[in-house]
Amino acid sequence: MFQRKIKELEAIKADVQQRLDNIHDADADPSVKAVYQSDLQYKLVCIDDAIDFERMMLPFKYTLIAFVVAVLALIMYCFI
């Protein structure tokens, strides 16, 4: 459930990496290829940062769910 965002980002990362690998096969102007390569590398770094952030937030998300379940259990215990 919480891993879905990470899997989506990893799929995007694989796509960007594939495009980055295919730059050398393109028949474009070298300066245009350099700019495109730079853009893809920046996008790759941003995706890596997003993946790291999502992985860091997993314990917080699990803790939040546990807290909500505990509060609901206490509320049900008090009213029963």
Rosetta silent file (secondary structure, phi, psi, omega in degrees, C-alpha in Angstrom):
SEQUENCE: MFQRKIKELEAIKADVQQRLDNIHDADADPSVKAVYQSDLQYKLVCIDDAIDFERMMLPFKYTLIAFVVAVLALIMYCFI
SCORE:     score description
SCORE:     0.000 S_00000001
   1 L     0.000  -49.632 -178.622    0.000    0.000    0.000 S_00000001
   2 L   -84.170  -15.816 -177.808    2.701    2.493    0.962 S_00000001
   3 L   -82.868   -8.736 -175.843    5.197    1.058   -1.503 S_00000001
   4 H   -59.437  -44.786 -179.648    3.088    2.025   -4.548 S_00000001
   5 H   -63.296  -39.931  179.432    4.597    5.512   -4.853 S_00000001
   6 H   -65.145  -41.817  179.322    8.120    4.090   -4.585 S_00000001
   7 H   -65.153  -38.991  177.390    7.397    1.536   -7.304 S_00000001
   8 H   -63.836  -43.572  179.312    5.995    4.252   -9.582 S_00000001
   9 H   -65.626  -37.030  177.947    9.073    6.415   -9.024 S_00000001
  10 H   -67.967  -34.301  176.169   11.386    3.479   -9.709 S_00000001
  11 H   -67.282  -40.627  176.472    9.554    2.806  -12.980 S_00000001
  12 H   -64.431  -39.937  178.937    9.965    6.466  -13.972 S_00000001
  13 H   -62.298  -42.038  178.811   13.626    6.275  -12.985 S_00000001
  14 H   -63.935  -38.561  177.950   14.139    3.224  -15.214 S_00000001
  15 H   -64.953  -44.622  179.441   12.486    5.063  -18.130 S_00000001
  16 H   -65.358  -40.032  178.657   14.684    8.133  -17.658 S_00000001
  17 H   -63.956  -38.268  177.520   17.772    5.939  -17.352 S_00000001
  18 H   -64.224  -43.051  177.412   16.838    4.176  -20.606 S_00000001
  19 H   -64.848  -36.357  178.263   16.465    7.519  -22.375 S_00000001
  20 H   -65.501  -37.808  178.226   19.793    8.621  -20.930 S_00000001
  21 H   -70.572  -28.440 -177.601   21.442    5.480  -22.286 S_00000001
  22 H   -85.103   -2.226 -179.156   19.896    6.030  -25.735 S_00000001
  23 H   -62.381  -37.584 -174.993   21.295    9.555  -26.148 S_00000001
  24 H   -66.231  -23.438 -179.971   24.496    8.241  -27.692 S_00000001
  25 H   -84.535  -11.051 -175.826   22.542    6.609  -30.542 S_00000001
  26 L   -75.155  146.333  177.571   20.777    9.836  -31.521 S_00000001
  27 L  -101.942   62.398 -179.033   21.800   11.737  -34.643 S_00000001
  28 L  -117.568  172.245  177.151   21.429   15.198  -33.176 S_00000001
  29 L   -62.229  136.235 -178.204   23.693   18.176  -32.691 S_00000001
  30 H   -57.869  -34.254  179.378   26.205   17.470  -29.895 S_00000001
  31 H   -70.124  -35.966  177.376   25.259   20.630  -28.008 S_00000001
  32 H   -67.688  -41.744  177.743   21.571   19.673  -28.098 S_00000001
  33 H   -62.902  -37.908  179.427   22.446   16.174  -26.897 S_00000001
  34 H   -65.308  -41.293  178.761   24.519   17.650  -24.061 S_00000001
  35 H   -65.883  -43.575  179.500   21.635   19.845  -22.906 S_00000001
  36 H   -64.328  -39.827  178.071   19.190   16.929  -23.092 S_00000001
  37 H   -63.754  -41.858  178.226   21.629   14.708  -21.203 S_00000001
  38 H   -62.899  -42.541  178.321   22.001   17.345  -18.511 S_00000001
  39 H   -62.485  -42.297  179.813   18.218   17.652  -18.189 S_00000001
  40 H   -67.479  -37.965  177.640   17.824   13.893  -17.867 S_00000001
  41 H   -65.254  -38.938  176.760   20.571   13.677  -15.260 S_00000001
  42 H   -64.226  -42.944  179.018   18.887   16.416  -13.234 S_00000001
  43 H   -63.253  -37.632  178.319   15.564   14.612  -13.491 S_00000001
  44 H   -63.765  -40.991  177.543   17.260   11.404  -12.370 S_00000001
  45 H   -65.495  -41.183  178.564   18.673   13.152   -9.290 S_00000001
  46 H   -63.297  -40.833  178.776   15.242   14.595   -8.460 S_00000001
  47 H   -66.050  -41.424  176.992   13.646   11.161   -8.765 S_00000001
  48 H   -60.573  -41.004  177.760   16.334    9.647   -6.528 S_00000001
  49 H   -63.884  -40.258  179.332   15.633   12.341   -3.929 S_00000001
  50 H   -66.264  -39.336  177.832   11.898   11.621   -4.119 S_00000001
  51 H   -64.866  -44.223  178.061   12.505    7.891   -3.676 S_00000001
  52 H   -61.073  -41.037  178.944   14.756    8.542   -0.670 S_00000001
  53 H   -63.035  -45.363  179.940   12.112   10.840    0.842 S_00000001
  54 H   -62.913  -38.601  178.407    9.371    8.243    0.390 S_00000001
  55 H   -68.391  -35.603  177.665   11.550    5.572    2.001 S_00000001
  56 H   -69.165  -30.694 -177.082   12.328    7.879    4.937 S_00000001
  57 H   -83.150  -10.895 -179.642    8.622    8.595    5.437 S_00000001
  58 H   -57.564  -47.830  178.137    7.586    4.917    5.578 S_00000001
  59 H   -61.008  -36.032  177.998    8.207    4.537    9.341 S_00000001
  60 H   -64.425  -42.468  179.877    6.262    7.750    9.961 S_00000001
  61 H   -64.293  -43.267  178.453    3.323    6.476    7.908 S_00000001
  62 H   -64.842  -39.378  178.107    3.298    3.144    9.730 S_00000001
  63 H   -65.176  -40.009  178.483    3.495    4.926   13.089 S_00000001
  64 H   -63.405  -43.105  177.797    0.627    7.209   12.131 S_00000001
  65 H   -63.524  -42.950  178.691   -1.560    4.247   11.174 S_00000001
  66 H   -62.933  -39.185  178.844   -0.684    2.490   14.448 S_00000001
  67 H   -64.057  -44.396  179.937   -1.539    5.642   16.404 S_00000001
  68 H   -63.284  -42.740  178.885   -4.929    5.972   14.694 S_00000001
  69 H   -63.850  -41.292  179.394   -5.726    2.316   15.360 S_00000001
  70 H   -64.670  -41.425  179.069   -4.712    2.701   19.023 S_00000001
  71 H   -65.056  -43.210  178.411   -6.878    5.807   19.435 S_00000001
  72 H   -63.420  -37.780  177.954   -9.856    4.068   17.848 S_00000001
  73 H   -65.299  -40.790  177.454   -9.322    1.077   20.132 S_00000001
  74 H   -65.882  -39.570  179.075   -9.230    3.330   23.184 S_00000001
  75 H   -64.646  -43.637  178.947  -12.384    5.150   22.101 S_00000001
  76 H   -65.777  -37.179  178.765  -14.188    1.860   21.542 S_00000001
  77 H   -65.434  -38.100 -178.539  -12.974    0.565   24.916 S_00000001
  78 H   -70.895  -32.737 -175.427  -14.254    3.660   26.737 S_00000001
  79 H   -95.828    0.252  178.533  -17.726    3.534   25.209 S_00000001
  80 L  -103.337    0.000    0.000  -18.320   -0.196   25.569 S_00000001
